[in-house]
Amino acid sequence: MDTQVTRSTVWSWGERAGAILGVISMVVLVWAAFRYGAGHDAAFFALVIALVLGVTALGVHVAAREARYRRRARSEER
């Protein structure tokens, strides 16, 4: 079987970074939630940081994807 990867299916570095940061933030969020539930009040700050990191990661991923789509649309116009 001959599989061919087209240029539009390859993620850019920004999309990869956003996805990796998103996974890391989910792991930290779950860990901090269990720690906070166990009575460690300082884990609340880790919850907030993980939430902020997750929102930032989503923004980086979406912005990089939109930039890739715009570059591709511009190159197809020519």
C-alpha positions as CSV (number, residue, x, y, z in Angstrom):
1,M,0.0,0.0,0.0
2,D,1.3,3.4,-1.0
3,T,0.5,6.0,1.6
4,Q,1.2,9.6,0.9
5,V,1.3,12.4,3.5
6,T,0.0,15.7,2.1
7,R,1.3,19.0,3.3
8,S,-2.0,19.9,4.9
9,T,-2.0,17.0,7.3
10,V,1.4,17.8,8.9
11,W,1.2,19.8,12.1
12,S,3.3,22.9,12.5
13,W,5.7,23.4,15.4
14,G,3.3,25.7,17.1
15,E,0.5,23.2,16.9
16,R,2.7,20.5,18.3
17,A,3.9,22.7,21.1
18,G,0.3,23.7,21.9
19,A,-0.8,20.0,22.0
20,I,2.2,19.0,24.2
21,L,1.5,21.9,26.6
22,G,-2.1,20.9,26.7
23,V,-1.3,17.3,27.7
24,I,1.1,18.5,30.3
25,S,-1.5,20.9,31.8
26,M,-4.1,18.1,31.9
27,V,-1.7,15.9,33.8
28,V,-0.8,18.7,36.3
29,L,-4.5,19.6,36.6
30,V,-5.5,16.0,37.6
31,W,-2.5,15.7,40.0
32,A,-3.2,19.0,41.6
33,A,-6.9,18.2,42.0
34,F,-6.2,15.0,43.8
35,R,-3.6,16.8,46.0
36,Y,-6.1,19.6,46.8
37,G,-8.8,17.0,47.5
38,A,-6.4,15.3,50.0
39,G,-6.2,18.5,52.0
40,H,-3.1,20.2,50.7
41,D,-4.3,23.7,50.3
42,A,-1.1,24.9,48.5
43,A,-2.2,22.6,45.6
44,F,-4.8,25.3,44.8
45,F,-2.1,27.4,43.2
46,A,-1.1,24.4,41.0
47,L,-4.7,24.1,39.9
48,V,-4.8,27.7,38.9
49,I,-1.4,27.4,37.1
50,A,-2.5,24.3,35.3
51,L,-5.7,25.9,34.1
52,V,-3.9,29.0,32.8
53,L,-1.4,26.7,31.1
54,G,-4.2,24.7,29.5
55,V,-5.9,27.8,28.1
56,T,-2.6,29.2,26.8
57,A,-1.8,25.9,25.2
58,L,-5.2,25.9,23.4
59,G,-4.6,29.4,22.2
60,V,-1.1,28.5,20.9
61,H,-2.5,25.5,19.1
62,V,-5.4,27.2,17.5
63,A,-3.3,30.3,16.5
64,A,-0.7,28.1,14.8
65,R,-3.3,26.1,13.0
66,E,-5.1,29.2,11.7
67,A,-1.7,30.6,10.6
68,R,-1.0,27.4,8.7
69,Y,-4.4,27.6,7.0
70,R,-3.9,31.2,6.0
71,R,-0.4,30.5,4.6
72,R,-1.8,27.6,2.6
73,A,-4.7,29.7,1.3
74,R,-2.3,32.4,0.3
75,S,-0.1,30.0,-1.6
76,E,-3.0,28.5,-3.4
77,E,-4.1,32.0,-4.6
78,R,-0.9,32.4,-6.6
